[in-house]
Amino acid sequence: MMKNQDNNQNPPFLTFGDYEKVKFTFSGLDKYIVMELNTKIALEDLKFTFANILKTDFFAKKLEYHVTKGFNDKPLSAQKSLAHQQIASTFRGPGQQLNIQVKFIEEGA
């Protein structure tokens, strides 16, 4: 008798619904924001939302996004939405929120 083996492992990349619970941690500010994020919005469009919530001026600063879990880290494209990024399924366990580290890069004036 032959066993039917299903490769029912986790998909290699995460798939998102319309909204996803995400924790944004801001390097250098010691602050974080947990929000239900519309996964179809480009990450760079969140800059003004973050500025209003954190009461911080991001003038001449570029925000760099990295999805993190433990010691694993993957840079994300700020021009793309979460739904259009290829994020490995290992960055989120069952029922866990996605953790994104936000770093500030000074831009020349």
N, C-alpha and C positions, 0 to 999 in steps of 0.2 A: 504494500500500500504506500502510495507516494503522498508526502505532505505538501499541501499547498502553502507556500510561504509568501506572506504579504509583507512587503516593505512598508509597513504603516508607521514610519518614523515621522518626526516633526518635519514640516516643510522646510526647505533650506532658507527661505526668506519669509519674513512676517507679512501678513496681509492685514489691512486695516479696514474698519468700518468707516462711517462718515465722521465719527468723533472718537477720540482715543484719550484716555487719561494719561497725562504726561507730567513728569516732574522736571522742571528746568532749574538747574543749580548754576549760580553765577559765580565764576572764579573771581576772587579779589573783593567781592562784596559780602561774602558770608550770608547770602540770602538765597531763597529758593521760592519758586511759584509752582503750585500744582494746579493744573487746569484741564478741562475737557477741551482738547484741541481739535478744530476742524482739520482733518487730515488732507484736505484739498488746497489749503492755503500755503503759499511758499513761506519758508522759515524766515526769510529776510523781511517779510511783511509784518512780523511780530515785533520788530524793533521799537516802533512807536507805542505799542501796547505795553511792552516791558518798561519803557521810559516813563509812561504814566503811572503804572503800578508801583514801580520802585522809586519814583520821584528822583530819577537820575538823568543826566544829560548825556546822550550818546553821540554828541556832535563830534565829527572827525574820528569816530570809532567804528570799526567793522566788527560785527559779531560772528564768531566762528562756533559752529555747533558740532558736538561729538556725542554719539550715543555710547553709554557706558554701562557695564555690569561687572562688578568686581575689578579685576585688573585689566579687563578687556575694554578696548576703546576703538571706535570707528568714526572717522570724520564724515559729516553729512554735508551735502551741497545746500547752501543757503538759498539758491535760486529755485530749488525744487521743494515740493510739498512732501510730507511724510509718505503719502500714498505712492509717490514716484521714486522713492529711495529703495535701494536693495539692502535691507537690514537683516542680518542673520537671525534666525529664530532663537539662537542661544542668548540674545540680549534681553529676552523676557521669558520668565517662567510662567506657569499657569496662573492666571488671575493677577499678575503683577503689572504695575504701571511701567511705562518706558521711562528711563532716566536719561536726560540730555544735559550735558555739561556745556555751558555757554562761556566762551572765552572772549576777551576784548582785545582787538588788535588796533593799535594807533595808526591812523592814516595821516599822511602828510597834508598840510594845508596849502 
